Each structure stands twice: as structure tokens, then as C-alpha cells.
Amino acid sequence: MRSWDEDEMIVIGLTGGIASGKSLVARELAKLPGFTAVEIDKLAWEVYRPGSEVYKRLIDRFGPQILREDGEIDRRRLGEIVFNDPEELRFLDEAVHPEVTARLRGLIEAERRRGTRVLILEAALLLESPHVDRSLFDYILALRVGREERLRRLQERDGLTREEAELRLGAQDPERLEEADYIIDASGTPEETVVRARELILSLCSCPAKAEARARGGEIVAPGGDLEEGPGVI
């Protein structure tokens, strides 16, 4: 994390698994004065667009097998290739990481010039992604929801059967949430989760010195907004 200047913008990474409510939280927080929310996944997708340098490098490396019928890169097919080959995964990381980082830096600088007070960057795999430079964030917040509740939400939200929801969720358990600076209990109603996230962010804005004194390691924002010590917290 960078040293804090109270006149500076605060950059927050917001993450969580599927059906954790992160998009809703980001959308609601963006309604607050001085807040802006951006989906990193959409920003990152731009580097894969036809005509980009990354697109050209990937086609040169992997050939037309990674293309969809419309000429766009099939990221699922690309993933099947690289995740079974450490060398190819390293190539992908080296091709994509600098471009994503450059776009994020550009976005952050643009929002800073625009006078944004709090910039929220949302991503499903923020803690897992090798393409995101974590030094760009002042804090990373993760939403935690139990697997059963996420399954229930998926079934209700998308009209899925239990089996379909299980397939969608797969093995996506929040094993790395403890690497976040703060973990927010998002098992309640959407309104409750938004309130917890808002109160936490406002506390970070108003008392950064105290917040920065805390060790990275997953401090938990429990129901009611109280802070509980999590693993690695002093």
C-alpha cells in the first residue's frame, strides 16, 4: 500500500466468488458522492480484442484454434491450453500482465484527475489473477458467503436446478480470501452487505493511519459492522 495523503484518492479492490454479491455492492457504492466503480474483468477483456498487440501475439503463439467464429479470442479454450502447460501459462502472463497493468494505471490516473474520492475496482478473481498488480490497490476487500448460500442464490437468480448451480459453482471455494485486507460477511441481505462495505470504506477514508497499521491477513467485518481479528491480524 502507498503512503496516505488525505487529499488523494483511495483505490479499493473488491472481490468475491460467484453469487457473493460483489457486483451489486460495487453498483450501490458507486451511487455515493465521490465514488466510482469499475469492473476489472471488462477492462482486462479489452486487451484481448482483435487488432490489439496481445491479440496478435496470442494468435502467433497458439494459432486459430483459440478463436471463436466471430474472430474474438475464446478465453475458455485459451485457458484449457495454458493451464495444462506452465511454459504457455508464463507466456500468457508475460503478454497480458503489462497491458492490464498499464490500463489500470491509466484508469486510476484518469479518475484521480477527475476528482474521484474512492475508486472501487471489482474483479471475481482479484486475489488469484496473475494479471493484476496488487500494489495498485490501497486495500483489498473480499466478500465471504458460505457455499450453500451461494448455491441458493444461483438457483434463485438464474433459475437453475441444484445440479446446474453445483456445476456453475464448481470447485470455486474462497480459499484465498484470507489474503485480502478485510473480509466482509456477505451472508445476509444485499442491503446489509452494502451497509457493511460502505461503513468499512468510509472508516478507511476517515482514519487511514489506523487502517494501515493493521497487518494484511484477512480482518473480518462481521454482521453489525464490528471488526473481528482474522488470521494474521495484529
N, C-alpha and C positions, 0 to 999 in steps of 0.2 A: 504494500500500500504506500502511496505517496504521502509526504508530509502535508498537513492540512492547513489551508488558508480559508478562513470563514467566508471570504468573498468568492471562492472558487466553486465550481460545480462539483457535485458528488456523483460518482459513477457507480451504479449498483448492478450486479449480475443477479438475475432471478432465474432459478432453475427448479426442476422437479420432474417426476416421471409423468407418463401419460395419465390423464384424468386426475392430476393433482390440483388443478385449478389455476395454474400459473398464468395462462393467457387472460383469464378473467381478472385476476389480481392486477396484472400489468395494465389492462384496459381501464380498470376502475381508478388505479393510481394516476394514470395519465390525465384524468379529469381534474386533478388538483392543480392549483396555480403554480406555475414554475416547473411542473413535472412533464417529462416526455418519456414515452416507452417505445422501444423498437425491438422487433424480432430478429435476433441474430441469424436464425435459420434462413430467413428471406434474404438478408444481406449477403450471407455466405453463398446462397444459391446463385447470385449474380456472377460469381467468379467462374461458374461452370457454363455460362451462356455461350451459344455459338458465336465465334469470332473473337472471344477473349483469348488471352495468352495461355491461360490454364487449359481452356478447351483444346487449343492447338497442340499443346504438349501432351495432353492425355490421349488424343487421337493418334498422335505419332507413336506413343508408347503402347497403347492397347488395341488400336485399330477400330474398325467399325462395329465390332462385337459389343461395344459399350454404348452404342447409340440406339435411341428409340426410333420409331418410324418417322417421327416429326423432326429428327435431326438433333434433338436435345440429348444430353448425356443421361443414360439410365443409371442413376446413382445406386440403385439396388444391385444391378448387375456389376457395376464397378466395385461395390463393396464385397460381393462374393469373390471377386478376383483378388483384391488386395488383402483381405483379412485372412486369406489362406497362404499368403506369401509375404514374409517380413520385409523382403527387399522391395517388393512392389508397394507395400504399405509405406515404407520410408520414402519412396519416390513421390507418392501421392502427398504425403505430409509436406515434403520439401517444395512441392509445386503449389499447394493450396495455402499453406500456413502464411507465407509472406503477403499474399494477396488479401486474405481475410483480415490479417492484422492491419494492413495499410488502409483498408476500407473502414475498419473500426476506428482507427486513429483519425481518419478524415471526418467520420461522423461525429466523434467526440469533440473534435476541434470546432466543427460547424455548430454544434449545439452550444458549446461554450461561448462562441461569438454571438450566438443568438440570445444569450442571456438565460438559458435553461439552468434551473437551480438543481434539479435532480434528474439524472438520465438513467432510466431503467432499461437494461439490455437483457432480454428474455431469450432463453435457449433451453431446449429439452435436455441436451447432453453437455451442458456447460462444463461440468466437472470432468467428464470423460473425454471431451473432444481434444485431439492434439492440435487442432487448427486455431484454437482460441488462446491468446496470450493473457493469462490471468493477471499479469501486472497492470493491465489497463483498468482494472476494477479497484475501487476503494474497499468495497465489501461484496461478498457473495452470499446471497440468501437462498436457502433451499426450502421448498415446501414438502413436508412429510405427511403421507397418508398411508394407512395400512392397506395391504393388498386386497383384502376382502371389500373394503370400502371403494377402492378404485375399480374393482370388478363391477360392483353395484352401479357406480356412476357410469361406467362404459355401457352397461346394458341399458340403463335408463336414457342416457344421452344419445346413443347411436342406434337404439332398438336392436341390440344384439342378444343372442342367446348366451347362456353361461359359457358354453364351449367356444363360441366365437370370441367372446370377451377374453377368455383364457388365451386364445391364440394371439389376439391383438396385444395383450399384455406381455405374453411370452415370459421370458426369464428376467424381465426388467424390474429388478428389485433395487431400491435405493442404497446400494452398498457403499457408495462414495459420498453420501450426504454429509458424513462427519467431516469432510474436507471443507465444507462451507464455513463461513464465519458465524452464521446464525442459521438455525433450523427452526422453521415455523410449523407448528402443529396445524395442519390444514384439514383435519378430520371432521371439523364442524361444518356449519353452513358457510356458503360463499361469503355472506356478509361478515361473519365472524372472522374469517381468514383475511379479508380485505382490511378490517379494522386492526388486526394484529400486525399485518405488514405495514400499514400506514403509521401506526404508533411507533413501531420499531424504527422505521426510516426517519421519522421526524425526530426521534430521540438521538439518532446518529447524527442528524444535521445540527441539532442544538447542543450536543455535548460530544464532539468528535474526539477530544483528548481522552475522555473516559473510555469511549468505544475502542480507540486504537490501542489502549493499554491491555485489552483483552487478547488472549492468545488465540490464534486460528485453531479451530478444532471442533467446532460444532456446538456453540452455545444455543440453547433451546428456548424458543419463545413458546411458552405453554399456554393452554386455554386461560383467558383472562388477561393475557398480555404480560404475565410475570416472566422474568428471566430465570432460568434454572441452569445450573452448571452442567455442561455436557462434557464429553471426553476431551481432554486436553485443555480445558479452560482453567485459567488460574483463579 
